[in-house]
Amino acid sequence: MGKLLIVGTVAFDAIETPFGKTDKILGGAATYIGLSASNFGIDSGVVSVVGEDFPQEHLDLLTEHNVNIDGIEIVKGGKTFFWSGKYHNDMNSRDTLVTELNVLADFDPVVPAAYQNADVVMLGNLHPFVQMRVIEQVKNPKLIVLDTMNFWMDSALEELKQVIAKVDVITINDEEARQLSGEYSLVKAAREIEKMGPKYVVIKKGEHGALLFHDDKMFFAPALPLEEVFDPTGAGDTFAGGFSGYLAKTEDYSFKNMKNAIIYGSNLASFCVEKFGTERMESLDKKEVEERLEQFKKLTQFKIELS
Amino acid sequence: MGKLLIVGTVAFDAIETPFGKTDKILGGAATYIGLSASNFGIDSGVVSVVGEDFPQEHLDLLTEHNVNIDGIEIVKGGKTFFWSGKYHNDMNSRDTLVTELNVLADFDPVVPAAYQNADVVMLGNLHPFVQMRVIEQVKNPKLIVLDTMNFWMDSALEELKQVIAKVDVITINDEEARQLSGEYSLVKAAREIEKMGPKYVVIKKGEHGALLFHDDKMFFAPALPLEEVFDPTGAGDTFAGGFSGYLAKTEDYSFKNMKNAIIYGSNLASFCVEKFGTERMESLDKKEVEERLEQFKKLTQFKIELS
């Protein structure tokens, strides 16, 4: 059983979907990654920053899920990062209403000594400068996984490329893969991105599933078709948490095992969207995850005898 | 080994994609369905209509692929149905430039005696009136599969609903499923459509794969990620031909076997888009189809041991 280091935002979100809206609730990439990875019973720790306005109960929630919070800096007098967004009717697109960086603006991450020897490093969506500072502090990680987004491709491409050159796996969505590579075909896009550094490329297609590429190999995990998607917030982070958490648990970084990891990522993400914010992930238990794995098998596994 | 009856257009297409454009070439739903189904070595026959302008070599092509053309009426002095379309850069949307119904306008199909006892009836995209006239002429088919599109939902909804009530399987795309059911969630949409008659609902998502629904069961087949899609024309018909052809060959109409059928539909459709028009399907051989089946297995099959 390996050790997982997570870096990412711990934040407030205010979310509006066709099903309703929330006040400021717990959010942030590292929060979702941590809650998701906690399903594997591994030793995981978060590096992040919050303000003095951040409720202790949110930190306690992570602790209760066995996510170590020693690496979460609390800035005196500071205000926590806040994001607010509104989803369109199709749930696949959203408008950002508010982004207040607050304490995130000057964040220089410090990895606690106990997590500098992490086996797996999960770099959640954040400024590439922060991600690089974390990479510099870890000693011989077995696997570094990077999640990022188009915002950094637009605003900090050179710094992002330096991070991409140092990671083993990158997870981005289909439009971001096209933007980063300049290729429309996802097969070609993945090949171009592999040339930038990562040996494995995961392309997330939201409700259309996720693709894993490695050399000339491909694997696909569908999203579980659901009766209702209440709130997509955090689904990508939850996917990343399931992916990296499963790999840390199994300590097997082969392509074959990464297939299982993206199935687990999709599995956990399918829960995340069932309720607003982190609500569904907070109450998830092992039996539910195993039952859903059976649903994924039924959804995808077939047996054809050639004649 | 069962017998397959196919009804649909046999036509001229002129296609423009970002990769080039064609003059008037062989097209039509029944053409693609027939070529696709021919990969299963079954007895299949097409019911359709063409004008006197239709080249004998196109009819010969079907005959060479063991597709019986006795049911293709040639209208003296008539002109063949012509469609022209231009695909956008994303290849997922297109504009129809020209639609000339010609001989299709007055088509009243006659099913040859030898195909009135077909085991599987594949109703390709056509006016629901024509589809119903074919249903009326077949005796105790084991399975009727309907392919249709939004054009008929807009222009002939009541006639379409009467056809839907009489079929076992319907194949439509995701937007059409939403339009027909009034439900955004595809899980809910499929449930509503099952109430209209079909026991099985196949929702085609183009490059995002296809879903099969039956009662509370679901199965998903991805599209094979390709380096380049040259021309999506006929991909949906080719899928339908693979689906219905495999079922006619195996004569097993269970949910379990329909999973295999949509894998074969996806398999064959993945070839169709590799070249313009019917070109790729004309030269396809069994070995290529079997090799691609292996690619589909590698793309989707996984093995997770719970611990």
Interface residues (C-beta under 8 A of the other chain):
Chain A: N89 D90 Y184 S185 L186 V187 K188 K205 H208 G209 L211 K217 M218 F219 F220 P222 P225 L226 E227 E228 V229 K259 N260 I263 Y264 E290 L293 K298 L299 T300 Q301 F302 K303 I304 L306
Chain B: N89 D90 Y184 S185 L186 V187 K188 K205 H208 G209 L211 K217 M218 F219 F220 P222 P225 L226 E227 E228 V229 K259 N260 I263 Y264 E290 L293 K298 L299 T300 Q301 F302 K303 I304 L306
